[in-house]
């Protein structure tokens, strides 16, 4: 009893010291994060708030400072004609906006899905041990390292209907009966953009997934082989569950980029309605058409759509993890 009575004060003192150390670390972490948060607020937060504000005004490039408040007119405006008919105007009833929303979502879903699958396959290959693995790992990152504008311009020449190498190879191999205007035809424009984006960004997905694969203990696979577990079952029962956190991060990063896609489409298919995304349409209204308030409304809705989809994806992933844990 005496021993327990003597040990108890020491345990309490040790607990207090640990608690104080943890509080000191939390305070230090907050101080280290403060400059980054201030920079983020200045660089991202303030422009975002200004864009949201301008979306409720009649601002134009020539009259930004003197913009007047118009409420939700840029989003939805009801106009009663002399004949008594009601006309709805604004972003929410604009067919070009909903066409851009559809193009953006279609591009994001298809590109991110294919990049996740291909990235997983590439990561599994790069995770295996073979001669020259380091060289292959470096080479696979080249498409991702090339700036998007450069790669888009390079592919625009390759996809050219008159002197592009892809048409030439297709005709020589008998895969094409005539030259195809890949980026100028509505039926093939989105496919061309998807091919270029998947070629460029799959290495990024593979790199993040590979980092997750490197954290999986090899002892698990050795035990599975001893038990005679088929490699396919090893992938779905061992690899995929353990790599899922890294895969979630990779998909979130790519989803954010895909929903904000601008530069690739602006270079490859600048005037095609089949590939015009929300970012491209917002930029046109902001600067080309001098509809600054209308373009700001588009930018605001783009931000809300990205935020909602990201929160939904994280929530669904969390629910799945919690359900799996139980």
C-alpha positions as CSV (number, residue, x, y, z in Angstrom):
1,X,0.0,0.0,0.0
2,X,2.8,2.3,0.9
3,X,4.5,1.6,-2.4
4,X,1.3,2.5,-4.3
5,X,0.9,5.7,-2.3
6,X,4.4,6.7,-3.1
7,X,4.0,5.9,-6.8
8,X,0.8,7.7,-7.3
9,X,2.2,11.3,-6.9
10,X,5.0,10.5,-9.3
11,X,2.5,9.3,-11.9
12,X,0.4,12.4,-11.5
13,X,3.5,14.6,-11.8
14,X,4.5,12.7,-15.0
15,X,1.1,13.2,-16.4
16,X,1.2,16.9,-15.8
17,X,4.6,17.2,-17.4
18,X,3.3,15.4,-20.5
19,X,0.2,17.5,-20.7
20,X,2.3,20.7,-20.4
21,X,4.7,19.5,-23.1
22,X,1.7,18.7,-25.4
23,X,0.3,22.2,-24.8
24,X,3.7,23.8,-25.6
25,X,3.9,21.8,-28.9
26,X,0.4,22.8,-29.8
27,X,1.2,26.5,-29.2
28,X,4.4,26.2,-31.1
29,X,2.6,24.5,-34.0
30,X,0.1,27.4,-34.1
31,X,2.8,30.0,-34.2
32,X,4.6,28.1,-37.1
33,X,1.3,27.9,-39.0
34,X,0.3,31.5,-38.4
35,X,2.5,33.0,-41.3
36,X,1.2,30.4,-43.7
37,X,-2.4,31.1,-42.7
38,X,-1.9,34.9,-43.1
39,X,-0.3,34.4,-46.6
40,X,-3.1,32.1,-47.5
41,X,-5.7,34.6,-46.4
42,X,-4.1,37.4,-48.4
43,X,-3.4,35.4,-51.6
44,X,-6.5,33.2,-51.7
45,X,-9.1,34.4,-49.1
46,X,-9.2,38.1,-50.0
47,X,-9.6,37.5,-53.8
48,X,-12.3,34.9,-53.1
49,X,-14.3,37.3,-51.0
50,X,-13.9,40.0,-53.6
51,X,-15.2,37.7,-56.3
52,X,-18.2,36.7,-54.2
53,X,-18.9,40.4,-53.6
54,X,-18.6,41.3,-57.3
55,X,-21.0,38.6,-58.2
56,X,-23.8,40.6,-56.4
57,X,-23.0,43.8,-58.2
58,X,-23.1,45.2,-61.8
59,X,-19.2,45.5,-62.0
60,X,-17.4,45.7,-65.3
61,X,-13.8,46.2,-66.2
62,X,-14.3,49.9,-66.7
63,X,-16.4,50.4,-63.6
64,X,-15.1,48.1,-60.8
65,X,-14.8,50.7,-58.1
66,X,-18.2,52.2,-58.9
67,X,-20.1,48.9,-59.0
68,X,-23.6,49.0,-57.6
69,X,-25.3,46.3,-55.6
70,X,-27.8,44.3,-57.6
71,X,-28.4,41.3,-55.3
72,X,-29.0,37.9,-56.9
73,X,-29.7,39.4,-60.4
74,X,-26.6,37.8,-61.9
75,X,-27.7,34.4,-60.6
76,X,-31.5,34.6,-61.3
77,X,-33.5,37.6,-62.4
78,X,-37.3,37.5,-63.1
79,X,-38.4,40.0,-65.8
80,X,-42.1,40.6,-66.6
81,X,-42.6,41.7,-70.2
82,X,-45.3,44.1,-71.4
83,X,-47.3,41.2,-72.6
84,X,-47.4,39.8,-69.1
85,X,-45.1,36.9,-69.9
86,X,-42.4,36.1,-67.4
87,X,-38.8,35.8,-68.5
88,X,-36.0,34.3,-66.4
89,X,-32.5,35.5,-66.8
90,X,-29.2,34.9,-65.0
91,X,-26.6,32.3,-64.5
92,X,-28.9,29.6,-63.1
93,X,-31.0,29.5,-66.3
94,X,-28.1,30.0,-68.7
95,X,-27.7,27.0,-71.1
96,X,-24.0,27.8,-71.7
97,X,-23.3,27.6,-68.0
98,X,-25.0,24.2,-67.5
99,X,-23.2,23.0,-70.6
100,X,-19.9,24.0,-69.0
101,X,-20.9,22.3,-65.8
102,X,-21.6,19.1,-67.6
103,X,-18.3,19.3,-69.6
104,X,-16.4,19.9,-66.3
105,X,-18.0,17.1,-64.4
106,X,-17.7,14.7,-67.3
107,X,-14.0,15.5,-67.7
108,X,-13.3,15.3,-64.0
109,X,-15.1,11.9,-63.5
110,X,-13.6,10.2,-66.6
111,X,-10.1,11.6,-66.2
112,X,-9.7,11.0,-62.5
113,X,-11.2,7.5,-62.7
114,X,-8.9,6.4,-65.5
115,X,-5.9,8.1,-63.9
116,X,-6.6,6.3,-60.6
117,X,-6.7,2.9,-62.3
118,X,-3.7,3.5,-64.5
119,X,-1.8,5.2,-61.7
120,X,-2.4,2.1,-59.5
121,X,-1.1,-0.2,-62.2
122,X,2.0,1.9,-62.8
123,X,2.6,2.2,-59.0
124,X,2.4,-1.6,-58.7
125,X,4.9,-2.1,-61.5
126,X,7.3,0.5,-60.0
127,X,7.0,-1.0,-56.6
128,X,8.3,-4.3,-57.8
129,X,12.0,-5.1,-57.8
130,X,13.7,-5.2,-61.2
131,X,16.9,-4.0,-62.9
132,X,16.8,-0.3,-63.8
133,X,13.9,0.5,-61.5
134,X,15.3,3.8,-60.6
135,X,15.7,4.9,-64.2
136,X,12.1,3.8,-65.0
137,X,10.8,5.7,-62.0
138,X,12.5,8.9,-63.1
139,X,11.4,8.4,-66.8
140,X,7.7,7.9,-65.8
141,X,7.6,11.3,-64.2
142,X,8.7,13.2,-67.4
143,X,5.1,13.8,-68.7
144,X,4.1,15.2,-65.3
145,X,7.2,17.4,-65.0
146,X,6.5,19.1,-68.4
147,X,4.5,22.3,-68.0
148,X,0.9,22.0,-69.0
149,X,1.1,24.7,-71.6
150,X,4.1,23.1,-73.2
151,X,2.6,19.6,-73.3
152,X,-0.7,21.0,-74.6
153,X,1.1,22.8,-77.4
154,X,3.1,19.7,-78.2
155,X,-0.1,17.5,-78.4
156,X,-1.9,20.1,-80.5
157,X,0.8,19.6,-83.2
158,X,0.6,15.8,-82.8
159,X,-3.2,15.9,-83.1
160,X,-3.3,18.3,-86.1
161,X,-5.5,17.0,-88.9
162,X,-3.1,18.1,-91.7
163,X,0.4,17.3,-90.5
164,X,-0.1,15.6,-87.1
165,X,1.9,12.4,-86.4
166,X,-1.1,10.6,-85.0
167,X,-3.1,10.9,-88.2
168,X,0.0,9.9,-90.2
169,X,0.5,6.7,-88.1
170,X,-3.2,5.9,-88.2
171,X,-3.2,6.1,-92.0
172,X,0.0,4.1,-92.3
173,X,-1.2,1.3,-90.0
174,X,-4.7,1.2,-91.5
175,X,-6.4,2.3,-88.3
176,X,-7.8,5.4,-90.0
177,X,-9.5,5.8,-93.4
178,X,-9.0,9.6,-93.5
179,X,-7.5,12.3,-91.5
180,X,-9.3,13.3,-88.3
181,X,-9.5,16.8,-86.9
182,X,-9.2,15.6,-83.3
183,X,-9.5,19.0,-81.5
184,X,-11.8,20.7,-84.0
185,X,-14.6,18.1,-84.2
186,X,-17.2,18.1,-81.4
187,X,-17.3,14.3,-81.3
188,X,-13.6,13.9,-80.7
189,X,-12.6,17.1,-78.9
190,X,-13.3,15.9,-75.4
191,X,-11.6,12.6,-76.1
192,X,-8.5,14.4,-77.3
193,X,-8.4,16.5,-74.2
194,X,-8.9,13.4,-72.0
195,X,-6.0,11.6,-73.7
196,X,-3.6,14.5,-73.1
197,X,-4.7,15.0,-69.5
198,X,-4.4,11.2,-68.7
199,X,-1.0,11.0,-70.3
200,X,0.3,14.0,-68.3
201,X,-1.2,13.4,-64.9
202,X,-1.2,9.6,-64.5
203,X,2.5,9.8,-63.2
204,X,1.3,12.1,-60.5
205,X,-1.3,9.6,-59.3
206,X,1.3,6.8,-59.6
207,X,3.8,8.7,-57.5
208,X,1.3,9.3,-54.6
209,X,0.1,5.7,-54.7
210,X,3.7,4.4,-54.8
211,X,4.4,6.4,-51.6
212,X,1.6,4.5,-50.0
213,X,2.8,1.1,-51.3
214,X,6.2,1.8,-49.8
215,X,4.6,1.9,-46.4
216,X,3.0,-1.5,-46.6
217,X,5.1,-4.1,-44.6
218,X,6.5,-6.9,-46.8
219,X,5.9,-9.4,-44.0
220,X,2.2,-9.3,-44.8
221,X,2.8,-10.5,-48.4
222,X,5.2,-13.2,-47.2
223,X,2.6,-14.5,-44.8
224,X,-0.1,-14.4,-47.5
225,X,2.1,-16.4,-49.9
226,X,2.8,-19.0,-47.2
227,X,-0.9,-19.3,-46.7
228,X,-1.4,-19.7,-50.5
229,X,-3.4,-16.6,-51.0
230,X,-3.8,-15.7,-54.7
231,X,-2.1,-12.5,-55.9
232,X,-5.5,-11.0,-57.0
233,X,-6.9,-11.6,-53.5
234,X,-3.7,-10.1,-52.0
235,X,-4.4,-7.0,-53.9
236,X,-8.0,-6.6,-52.9
237,X,-7.6,-7.9,-49.3
238,X,-4.2,-6.4,-48.4
239,X,-2.9,-3.8,-50.9
240,X,-6.0,-1.8,-51.6
241,X,-7.2,-1.4,-48.0
242,X,-3.7,-0.4,-46.8
243,X,-3.1,2.0,-49.7
244,X,-6.6,3.5,-49.6
245,X,-5.6,6.6,-47.5
246,X,-2.9,7.5,-50.1
247,X,-5.3,6.8,-52.9
248,X,-7.9,9.1,-51.3
249,X,-5.4,11.9,-51.1
250,X,-4.4,11.4,-54.7
251,X,-8.0,11.4,-55.9
252,X,-8.8,14.6,-54.0
253,X,-5.8,16.4,-55.4
254,X,-6.6,15.4,-58.9
255,X,-10.3,16.1,-58.5
256,X,-9.5,19.7,-57.4
257,X,-7.3,20.1,-60.5
258,X,-9.8,18.5,-62.9
259,X,-12.7,20.6,-61.7
260,X,-10.5,23.8,-62.2
261,X,-9.1,22.7,-65.6
262,X,-8.4,25.7,-67.8
263,X,-5.0,25.8,-69.4
264,X,-5.1,22.5,-71.3
265,X,-8.5,23.2,-72.8
266,X,-7.6,26.8,-73.5
267,X,-4.7,25.7,-75.6
268,X,-6.1,22.6,-77.3
269,X,-9.8,23.6,-77.9
270,X,-10.2,27.3,-77.1
271,X,-13.5,27.8,-79.1
272,X,-15.2,24.4,-78.8
273,X,-18.4,24.3,-76.9
274,X,-18.0,20.5,-76.5
275,X,-15.1,21.0,-74.1
276,X,-15.7,24.5,-72.6
277,X,-15.5,24.1,-68.8
278,X,-16.6,26.4,-66.0
279,X,-13.1,28.0,-65.7
280,X,-12.9,28.7,-69.4
281,X,-16.4,30.2,-69.5
282,X,-15.8,32.3,-66.4
283,X,-12.6,33.7,-67.9
284,X,-14.4,34.6,-71.2
285,X,-17.1,36.5,-69.4
286,X,-14.6,38.2,-67.0
287,X,-12.3,39.6,-69.6
288,X,-13.3,38.8,-73.2
289,X,-17.0,39.9,-72.9
290,X,-16.4,42.5,-70.2
291,X,-19.1,40.9,-68.0
292,X,-17.1,41.1,-64.8
293,X,-20.0,40.6,-62.4
294,X,-21.4,37.7,-64.4
295,X,-18.0,36.0,-64.6
296,X,-17.5,36.6,-60.9
297,X,-20.9,34.8,-60.3
298,X,-19.5,31.9,-62.4
299,X,-16.3,31.8,-60.4
300,X,-18.3,31.8,-57.1
301,X,-20.5,28.9,-58.2
302,X,-17.4,27.0,-59.4
303,X,-15.9,27.5,-55.9
304,X,-19.1,26.2,-54.3
305,X,-19.3,23.2,-56.5
306,X,-15.7,22.2,-55.9
307,X,-16.1,22.7,-52.1
308,X,-19.3,20.6,-52.0
309,X,-17.9,17.8,-54.1
310,X,-14.7,17.7,-52.0
311,X,-16.5,17.7,-48.7
312,X,-18.9,15.0,-50.0
313,X,-16.0,12.8,-51.1
314,X,-14.1,13.2,-47.8
315,X,-17.3,12.5,-45.9
316,X,-18.1,9.4,-47.9
317,X,-14.5,8.2,-47.4
318,X,-14.7,8.8,-43.7
319,X,-17.9,6.9,-43.4
320,X,-16.4,4.0,-45.3
321,X,-13.3,4.0,-43.1
322,X,-15.5,4.1,-39.9
323,X,-17.7,1.4,-41.2
324,X,-14.7,-0.7,-42.0
325,X,-13.2,-0.2,-38.6
326,X,-16.4,-1.3,-36.9
